Amino acid sequence: MSGNTTNLRMHLERHHNIIVKASVKRNAEESTSQLHVKSSEENVEESCAHSSVEPSSSLSKQPKVTKQPKVTTAFDKQMMFKSGSKVSECDQKLMRMIVDCNLPVHIVDKESLRDFIRSLNAHYAPPGRKKMTELIEKKYAYLSAKLKNTLSALDAVSITTDIWTDTLNTQSYLGLSAHFTEDNEFKTAMIGVHALNNSHTSDNIQVWIEEILNEWNLKNTQIMAVIADGAANIKSALKACFGAPKVLHCFAHILNLVVTGAISSESLITDLLKKVKNVVTFFKHSVNAADALKKETPLKLKQSCETRWNSTYYMIQRYLKVHDYVIKILCNTKSAPPVISADEVEILQEMTSLLEPFKYATKLVSDTLYIENLVDRTPFHSEKIDRPTDKSTGGYWTHYKKKAQQTNEQMNPEDVHLNELQHYLMMPTEDFDTCNPLVFWSKYNNSPLGKYAKKLLSVVATSVPCERIFSKAGRILTEDRNRLSPKHFKEFLFLSSIDRDNWDFCNS
């Protein structure tokens, strides 16, 4: 017999057919991804008994055979472990989801979530709770360091502050937000949340504020203004820290005091509002009345809040929209509260007309990007107005537009040699509807007046941005996360204030 494999195969087929069949079967099972093939020694020995040629030991004994992995499978496993940048990106996006959706960290250990992630990418193994906590700490350190570098290079920063209490753990926190302009944009960032473990005296608040400023390397000379509500202990602490001229009362709170004071001074108005509140409360507690209203309209009645006057405005506005449905339901319901008469409806309509400018002003100055909002000065641009406003007013900015036009007609800056301030005052005024103050003053970055204007534009009108951050705090400290430490709470709150564009998914 020659030594080539063809003769060996033919010999096996003629004299050892069962062995050949077993080999073919084994190859077929391997091709269909069977992991192990067992060959029958009895059949091999029986075949050898009828053969004149004794089979070799390698053919007579068939041990378990482990399937060799496919080349693609081997490469996939290498990709899972060697794609460090891809794994890091997935970790970052999972972390972003946890922070943005106010989820507990231990959700990464939930088998259902891990199954879901495997179905999306079988090569990504999400980190566990301990590892995710470490990633969050590193992300906070990285992003806070970037923000510190940004703040240290600024000439002007304004600060808003507020105190919030976690009712689950009866723990109070002092919060500070920083506001500044950069690249012709108005920016805001949460820079500090300090757990308050002592009484909230002005002296203690002063110490806590100074600790936060030192942590963020902010100097007193950089602070243009500090905005807070009218709490006496906070105002006293701020004056001690920054001096009285830099401490400003939140404009939204002033508007709130003006409106609530005016409303409370008229017994006719307060009695009518109580009547409306009683109707709203009745529908909130009566299932039958609420169901009847749902059949008539998808709109729900809104209840007012004593600490926010604009909630009273929204309560009246919504009631007027569903008044006809409410009257019909109340007239057919036993034990219903007194209905609102036609004369009282007219009073409510007049109230909404009077309160609309205050509502618009509150909304304008309470927006985080309120400087950019000055470009769009058309009131109620996102709301449908059922009843036309008085056309004679021509908008809330008409008065200033007329004065600006008169200035343009009467003055010419080329007439005489004037100093910089006078020159600015005599320049043609910009269009109120299209001019962005930050863009305008960027043309005068090198002039003393332009530099000072950019500093002033960092000052916000209200302490609402800080209050908004604490609104997020209430969604972070839930029953599911009531054991979150003050340190990790501060990190979560800071990261939740970072928008997606500044998250920097490629770095940790």
C-alpha positions, 0 to 999 in steps of 0.5 A: 500500500502506498503512503497517500491518504486516498489509498487509506480512505479506500481501504477503510471504506472496503474493510472498515465501513462502520468506522468510516460511518462513525467518522462521517457522523462525527464530522456532521455533528461537529458541523451542526455545533454539537460539542461532543461526539461519542464513538462506540467501541463495541461497534468498532471491535465488532467491525474488527472481528470480521476484518483481516486487518487489525485497526490501529489503537487510534481508531479503536478508541474514541475519547470525547472530542471538544469542538474547536471554536469558530474563528469568528467566536474567538475574535468576538471574545477578543473584542469584548475584552480588548475594546477598552474605549467602547466599554468605557463609552458604554459605562459612561452612557449607562452612568448618564442614564442612571443620573439623568433618570434618577435611578438607584445605583443598584439597578445595575445588579438587576438581572432584568437590566443585565439581560436587556443589555446583553440582548443589545450587545452581547459583548458588553458586561455592565459594571456592578453596583460597587464599580458604578459607584466608583465610576460616578465618583471619578466622573464627579471629580473629573467634571468638577475639576473642569468647572473649577478651571472654568470658574477660576478664569472668569472675572464675574460670577453671580451666585444664587443660594437656597436651603432645602430639607430632605423630609425622608431623613430630616436633613437640611442642605445649603445649595449654591449655583454659579451663573456666568457668561462664556462664548456669548452664552449664559451658563449656570452650574451647581457648585455646592450642596452642604449638609447642615448639621447645626442650627441655621443661624446667620453665622453658621450659614456664613461659614458654610458659604465660605467653605463652598467658595473655598472648595471651588476656588472662587474669590470674593472679587469675582462675585458680582452679585448674590441672589436669595429670597428674603429669609433674614438669616440667609440675607444676614449671612450673605451681607457678612460674606460679600457686603450689602451692595452685592446682595439682591432680593430675588425678583420673583419673590418680590413679584410674589409678595406684591401680588399676594399682598394685593390679593389678600387686601381685598376681602371680595377677592379672597372670598371668591378665591376660597370659593374656587378652591372649594370647587377644585377640592371637591373635584379632587376628592369626588371620584364621581365628579372627576369622572363626570368632568373627564367625560366632558373634557380632558382638562383637569382643575388645578389647585393653587399653592399659597407660596406661589401666586402664579399657581392662583393665576393658573387655577383661575385660568383653568377654572374659566376654561371648564366653567360650563362643564363644572356648573352642569356637574355641580347642579346635578350632584348632591352635597356639592359646594356653592357654584360660581355665579356669572358675576363672579366669573366676570371678576375672575376674568378681570383678575386674569387680565390684571395678573397676566403681566405679572405672570409673564414677568415671572416666567421671563425672569425665572427662566435659566436662560432669561438673557437669551429669552429677551430676544423673543419678547412676544408674550405667551408665545407657547400658549393659546389665548382664548380671549384677546388682550387689550390691543391698545397696549401693543405689548409690554415692551411698546413703551420702551420701543417708543422711547428708543425710537425717539432717542434715535430721532433726536440724537446723533453720536457723530455731532460732538466728541463725547466720552464712552458712556455718553457715546453709548447712550447716544448710539442708535438703539438695537431692535428689541425683538432681535438683539441678543445683549451678549452678542451685542456687547461682544463687539466691545470686548476691549472697551471698559464699558463693554467689559463692565457690561459683560460682568453685569450680564452674569447677574440673574434676577431670581434665585429660581435656578437654585430652587430648580436644582433642589426640585431635582433633589427631591427626585433623587432622595426617594424611598428607594435611595433614602440611605444615600450619603451626603457625599454621594447626594452632592455628586448625583446632584452636581452630575444631574445639573450637567447637560449632555453636551458637557458630559464628555462621554470619552473621559472619566 
